[in-house]
Amino acid sequence: MAINDLDKLAALLRQERDALLAIWRQQVRELPSAQQLDTPTINDHIPGLIDELATALQFNLEETIPEVLVEGTPPAHGLQRVQDGFNIEEVVAEYNILRGCIHDFANSQGITLQGKPFHILNRCLDGAIGGAVKTYTAQQALNVQQRREEYLAFVAHDLRTPLSAIALAARVLEMKLAPQPLSAETSHILRILHRNVQHLDELVGKVIKENTNLIEENGIKLERREFELWPLVESLVHDLHPVASPRGTQLINQVPDNLVIYADASLFRRVLQNLIANAIDYTPNGKIVIAARPTDNNGAVECWVSDNGAGIPADRLEKVFDKSETDPTKEDGLGLGLAIVKTFMEAHNGTVTAESEEGVGSTFYLKLPPQHNPSAEAASI
């Protein structure tokens, strides 16, 4: 009798799979993470799991169920649900919903789930939950680790600019004090300052080198708001003046004083800081202009950083935003600055492009989408 029920249930799962899936989807859509997903995304590997259940029932695979599941759909399903934004409770819930649907479906067809069919079905589904949860948690842990490493690399890279400013300010101070004999205390303080700046720079370099395996999104939610761009740029010009001044480089803010943009102010500041700091390296005794303009009435903005410096060779221009792409003439270059710019602009659903001519200079264009762009609202990095 039990073998007959196994065959009946296996045949039912195969013949009525689509109807069973429809009932299951209806209940799964009540889970918060599944409400906006289309049918193929919700289904994912579940149709294959139902086939695996039917095979286990038909051939009475009680002893080999764990081996079948390891090679089957649950591990892949767990990985996919990380991308779909499910939490771990929802992953477990959708398997238990399937369990309930199969029970109800079997009862409606006059099949009583007890004995062998009940045992095999529950062992399959319990094993499936275990396999899916294992790969889900492993992938989630890996994602968290990657995001932390990338964010640490980004922060470490951004620290180099203020560190350079501190180092240069210390040198300028030392030169101004040089004509007169320095007291023992002043000399001691300057040595401490130089030593600690050098130590910090070495630590920052070490962090960057150990965290160059970047991914496209670092998992930090954008905090967009409206703000005036001119004061932000003016603040950057002031902060970067100690870096630019010793090189004879002028920083010119030509942003309209009434221009309002919609972006994450902190991240957009880091975008401009990277572009300006990069331009300073290649524009000794030159000019760097930061400017912007609205491109429509809905908040779309184009901003650019232009210099009359060394320029970029044509064979490098199309690769300047690639991760780990460095100037071969710069020994300490790690190829992160422009990669960060690209990552942050793409997180805003914006773009960054470059035009350059050797010996003439370079211009980097940043384009932010309109404020009420739905896709931009949903973006995160």
N, C-alpha and C positions, 0 to 999 in steps of 0.2 A: 504493500500500500504506500509505504514511504517513497519507494522508488518511482511509483506512478505519479505521486505528487511532485516529485523532483522534475520529472519529464514535463508534467503539465505546466509547472511554474516556469521552467526554462522556455517552453514553447510560447507561453503568454508574454514573457518579457521580450522575446524576439518579434512576435507578431504585433504587439500593441505598444512597441517602444515609443513611437511618436506621440500616442495618446498619453502615455505615462509621463513623458517629458513635458507635455503641455500642462498637465496638472502640477507637476513639480515646479515648472517655471513660474506659474501663477503664485505659488506660495513663496518661492525664493525672491520674487520681485518685492516682497515686503521687507526684505533686508535692506538697510539704508544704502549699502554700497552697490546693490544690484538694481536699484530703481531706474537708473538712466541708461543701463546697458542694453544693447540690442540682443536679439535672440541668439545669434551664433556665439557672441561673447559669453552670455549666460550659460549656454549649453557646454561650451568648451569641451572637456574630455568626458563629460558625463554619459553621452551616448555610448562611447567605447566601454565605460565602466559597466553599463547595463549589459552589453554583450559579454563582458567578462563574467558577470554574475550568472548569465544564462549558461555559459560554458561550464562554470564550476558546478552548477546545479545538474546539468545534463550528464556530466561525466563523474559526478560524485567526488569532486576534487578536494575533499576535506583535508587530506594530508598535505596537499601541495598548494593550498590557497596562499600561504605567505609568499612562496616563490613566485607564483603567478602575479601577485599584486606588486612585488618589487619591480618586475619588468613591465607592469601594465600602466594604467592611466593615472592613478593617484599621485605619484611623485611629480609628473608633469603638470597635473591640475594644481597642486600646491604652489608650484613656481608661477603659474599663470595668475593665480589669485593675488599674489603680491603685486603684480603689475596692474591688476584690476582695482586695487585699492581696498580689498577685503581685509577686515581684521580677523584674527585667528578664531574668534568666537563664531564669526559668520561662516568660515570654512567648515567648522564642525557642524554648524546648524544645517548647511545645505545637504550634507550627507545624511543627517538624521531626518531631514524632511523627505529625502528620497526613501529612506527606510519606511517611514510612515506611509508614503504614497504606494509603495509596493505592497505593504500589508493591506491597505484599503482596496487596492486594485485586485489583489488575490481573493480577498473576501467577496468582492462583488462578482467574481467569476466562480464562486463556489469552491475555492481552494483554501483549505484550512492550513495556516502556517503553524505547524507544530512538529515536533520530532526532528527528523533529519533536515527537511527543507528550512525549518526555522533556525537550526543550528548553523547550517552552511551559509545562509543569507546573512545572519548576524556576524559570523566570523569574517565573512568577506567585507562587510561594511565597516566593522571595527578595524580590520586591517587597513582598509582604504583610508579611514580617518587618520590612522597612525602614519601611513606613508605620506599623505598630503601635508599633514601638520609638520612632519619632520623636514620636508623640503621647503615648506613655507617659512619656518622659523630660521632655517639655515640661510636662505636667501635674504630674509629680512635683516638678519644679523650682518650679512656681508654688505648689504646696501647701507646700513648705518655706519659701518666701518669705513666704506668708501667715501661717504658724504663727509665724515669727520676728517678723513685724511685730506680730501680736496679742500675743504674749508680751511683747515690748518695751513695748507700750502698757499691758498689765496691770501690769508691774513699775513703769513710770513712774508710773502712777496710784497704786500702793501707796506709792511714795516720798513722796507729798505729805503723808501723815499724819505720819510722823516729822519731815519738814522743818518742818511747822507747829509741832510740839512743840519743836523746836530754836529756832525763831524766837520762840515765846512765852517759852521759858525764858530766852532772851537778853534779852527785854524786861523780864521779872520781875527778872532780875539787875541790869539797868541801873537800874530803879526803886528797888531796895533800896540801890544804891550812890549814888543821886542826892543824898541829904541831905548827903553829905560830898564835898569837892572830889576829883575824880578825877585821878590822876597821868597824865602824858602817855602813859605806856606802857599803862595800863588803857584810856584813851580810844582809843588806837590799836588795841588788841586788839578792843574792842567794834565799832569801825568795820569792821575786817576781817571779823568774824563776821557782821555785818549784810549787808555787801556780798556775801560768798560765799553766804550763805543765799538772798539775792535772786537771785544768778546761777544757783544750782542750781534754784531754783523756775522760773526762765525756761526753763532747759534742759529740765526735766521737762515743762513746758507745751508746749514745741515738739515734743518726742517724741510726746506724746499727740495733738496736733493732726495730726501727719503720719501717724499710725497708727490712725485711727478706722474703717477699713474692716474691721471685725471679722467673723470667721466663728464658727460654733457650736463647733468643737473646735480647740484649739490644738496638739494632737498630743503633749502631755506626759502620760506614763503616770502614773496615780495610784499612790502608794505608801501603800496602806492598812495600818493597824496598829491595835491596841487601845491606847488611852491614856485617862488620866483627864482629864475636861473641866475640872474646877474649877481646877487649876493653870494651864491654858492661859488661861482667862478672867481669873484673878487677875493673870496677867502682862500681859494686854491692859489691864486696869484701871490697873495701875501705869504702863504705857507711855503711855497716853492721858490720864493725870491732868494733865500740863502743858497739854494742849489744853482739857480740860473745866474745870479750876479757874478760869481767868480769866473764864469765862462763868458761874460760879456753878453749874455742873452737877455733880450727884452721879452717880457710877457705882457701881452696886450689884450685886455678884455673888451671885446666889441659886441657883447651880448646886449640886446635892447633892455633897458632897465625896467620895462613893464612886461617882459615876456614871462608867462606862467607856463610851466610844463607839468605833466602828470606822470610821475615815475616814483620809484623807490629812491629817495634823496640820497641815502647812504651809499647805495650801490652805484648810482649814477655819478656821484662824486668820485668814487673809486675808478670808474671808467675814465673820467676826464683826467684824474690824477695820473693814471698809467700812461695815457696818451701824451700828456704834457711832459711828464718826467722822461718819457722815451724821446720826445722831440728835443729836449734840452741836451741829451747826449750827442745829438747829431747836428746841433745848430749853434756852435760857438760863434760869438760876435754876430749873432743874427737876431731874427724876430720870430716870435711864436704868437699867432693870433688865435684867440678863442672867440667864436661867433656863433650865432644861431638865428633862426627865423621860423615863424609859423608857416606850415604848408597847406593848411585848410582852416576852416572855422570850427572844427570839432576837437582841436587840441593836438593834432599831428604836428610834430616839430622836427626840423633838421638842424643839427648842431655840427660844427666842424672845428678841427684843430689843424691849423695850417702853419707851416714853417718854411723858411728859405735856406734850409740846411743842406746836408750832403745828398739827400735823396736815397731812394732804394733801387738797386739794380733790377732790371726788368725780369730777370730769371728768378728773383726772390719775391717779387711783389705779390704774385698770386698765392704764395705760401706763407705770407707773414703772419696769418692768423692761426696757422697750424700749431698744435701742441708740440713743444720741444723744438720748434723751428727757431734757430738762433743765428745771430750775425756771426760769421766765422771770425771776424776781427775782434769780437768781444770775448775775452777769455772766461769771464764770470757770467756770461749770459746763459739763462736756463730755459728760455723760450716760453715763459709763462705770462708775461705782461699783456701781449696782444691776444693770447688765448683767453685770458680772463675777460678782456674787453668783449670779445666775441660771445663768450658764454653769458655774460651779464646782459648784453643787448638782446640776444636770442631769448633770454628769460622774459624780457619785456615784450616779446614778439616784435622786436625791432631789428634793425640791420646795422652793420658797420662795413664800410667799403673804404678803399684807399686808392689814391692817385699819386703818382710820384714820377720824378724825372731826376736822374743823377745830376748833381751839381746845381740843381734848381730848387729842389725842396719837395715836401710831401704834404698832402692834405688827407685827413681821415674824416669821413662823413658818418655821423650817427643819425639814424632816423627812428623816431618814436612814433608808434601808431596813434590814431585818434583815441581820446579818453574812453569812449563808450564802445570800443571794439570788444565784442564778447570773448573772442579767443585770447585777447590780451588780459582780460579780467581773470581768466582761468589759469594763466601761466604761473609757474613757480620754478625755482631753481634749487 
